[in-house]
């Protein structure tokens, strides 16, 4: 099964007024999550960051109260560029693959075995 991805975006930073509009968003704080279920186990990975977004005076403006996750996610993805988003998803998929099949494991040194039960 392949990983599924979803965004959470919160908070949003905004100018109280800019270009004749109110609450003009200029930065979105985001998390891109990936999940994959194998058998009964759910594996998770995430990437976090901020993305600047730009409102151009005279273009269509959506009032702050009418913003949706899908709309702001579109702004974030467009500002990042398709290649960056694809690279993040690939990185998250690799993180999950490494959880499923770890390329490195940490083992205790064999000479540090616990003392037998009942010994002093």
C-alpha positions in Angstrom: 0.0 0.0 0.0 1.2 3.5 -0.7 1.4 6.4 1.7 -1.5 8.9 1.9 -0.7 12.6 2.4 -2.6 15.4 4.1 -1.9 19.0 5.1 -2.6 20.9 8.3 -2.1 24.6 8.1 -2.3 26.8 11.2 -1.6 29.6 12.1 -1.8 32.1 9.4 0.1 35.4 9.6 -1.7 38.4 8.1 -1.3 42.2 7.7 -4.3 43.9 9.4 -4.6 46.0 6.3 -2.8 45.9 3.0 -3.6 47.0 -0.6 -7.0 48.2 0.6 -8.0 44.8 2.1 -8.2 43.5 5.7 -6.4 40.5 7.2 -4.2 39.9 4.2 -2.4 36.5 4.7 1.4 36.6 4.0 2.7 33.5 5.8 1.2 30.0 6.3 2.6 27.6 8.9 2.1 24.1 7.5 2.6 20.4 8.2 2.6 17.8 5.5 1.7 14.4 7.0 2.1 10.9 5.5 0.5 7.7 6.8 0.7 4.2 5.6 -0.9 1.1 7.1 0.8 -2.3 6.9 -1.2 -5.1 8.4 -2.3 -3.7 11.8 0.5 -1.1 12.1 0.1 2.5 11.1 3.3 4.3 10.2 3.6 8.1 10.2 6.0 10.8 9.0 5.7 14.6 8.8 7.4 17.7 7.5 6.8 21.1 8.9 7.6 24.7 7.8 6.3 28.1 6.8 5.6 29.4 3.4 5.2 33.0 2.3 2.3 33.8 0.1 1.7 37.0 -1.8 -1.5 38.9 -2.5 -1.3 41.1 -5.6 -3.3 44.3 -5.4 -6.2 44.2 -7.8 -6.4 40.4 -8.0 -9.3 38.4 -6.6 -9.3 38.7 -2.8 -10.9 36.1 -0.5 -11.9 37.6 2.9 -10.1 35.9 5.8 -13.4 34.4 7.2 -14.0 32.7 3.9 -10.6 31.0 3.6 -10.6 27.2 3.5 -7.9 24.7 4.0 -8.1 23.7 0.4 -7.6 27.3 -0.8 -4.7 28.0 1.4 -3.1 24.6 0.7 -3.3 25.6 -3.0 -1.5 28.9 -2.2 1.2 27.0 -0.3 1.7 24.3 -3.0 1.8 26.9 -5.8 4.4 29.0 -3.8 6.5 26.0 -3.2 6.3 24.6 -6.7 5.3 21.1 -7.8 8.9 19.8 -7.6 9.3 20.8 -4.0 6.0 19.2 -2.9 6.9 16.1 -4.8 10.3 15.9 -3.2 8.8 16.3 0.3 6.3 13.5 -0.4 9.1 11.3 -1.6 11.1 12.1 1.5 8.1 11.2 3.7 7.6 8.0 1.8 11.2 7.1 2.4 10.9 7.8 6.1 7.9 5.5 6.3 9.7 2.8 4.2 12.7 3.0 6.7 10.3 2.6 9.6 8.8 -0.5 8.0 12.2 -2.0 7.0 14.9 -0.1 9.0 18.2 0.2 7.1 20.0 0.5 10.4 19.3 -1.0 13.8 20.8 -0.3 17.2 21.8 -3.4 19.1 23.1 -3.8 22.6 26.6 -5.0 22.9 26.6 -8.8 23.6 28.9 -8.5 26.6 26.3 -6.3 28.3 23.7 -9.0 28.9 21.5 -8.6 31.9 22.4 -10.5 35.0 20.5 -13.7 35.5 17.4 -13.5 37.6 18.1 -14.1 41.3 21.7 -13.1 41.2 23.1 -10.4 43.4 
